[in-house]
Amino acid sequence: MKKSMQFRFAVMFSLFTASIFMSNEAVAQSKTTKSFAEKSVLKMQQGFSFNITASPCYAGGTGCRVQIAQPQKYAYLWEVNGSHGGHQMNIDCACGNYAKVRVMRLSDGLQVTRTIKLGKCGGSNN
């Protein structure tokens, strides 16, 4: 009978120890790894920045260019006075009221939009 009690105690102690070890392992693992959703939120919170450089054109208007590190990792969409302006990093000699560019990071789809005021067109009443 004594051996049976010792065996039961050993089994119960082993199960208890294993459960403590597994719960500690689970806690440690949950602290070091983040879920896909958490990683996505962190990536989205890590925005990016860029500048728009503007240079006057000879015949009037403004040339605009996006200045950003690693430009090949982004897509660009320009809007000039409410009309489509192109998908390049720059627009040449646009004139009127404003130009807006939407820059999208290709890796996760995060978008940032900026607007710049344009110069007047040469020989026009804008």
Secondary structure, DSSP 8 states (H G I E B T S, - for coil): -HHHHHHHHHHHHHHHHHHHHHHHHHHHHHHH---HHHHHHHHHHS----EEEEEE-TTBSEEEEEE-SSGGGEEEEEEETTEEEESSSEEEEE-SSEEEEEEEETTT--EEEEEEE---BTTS--
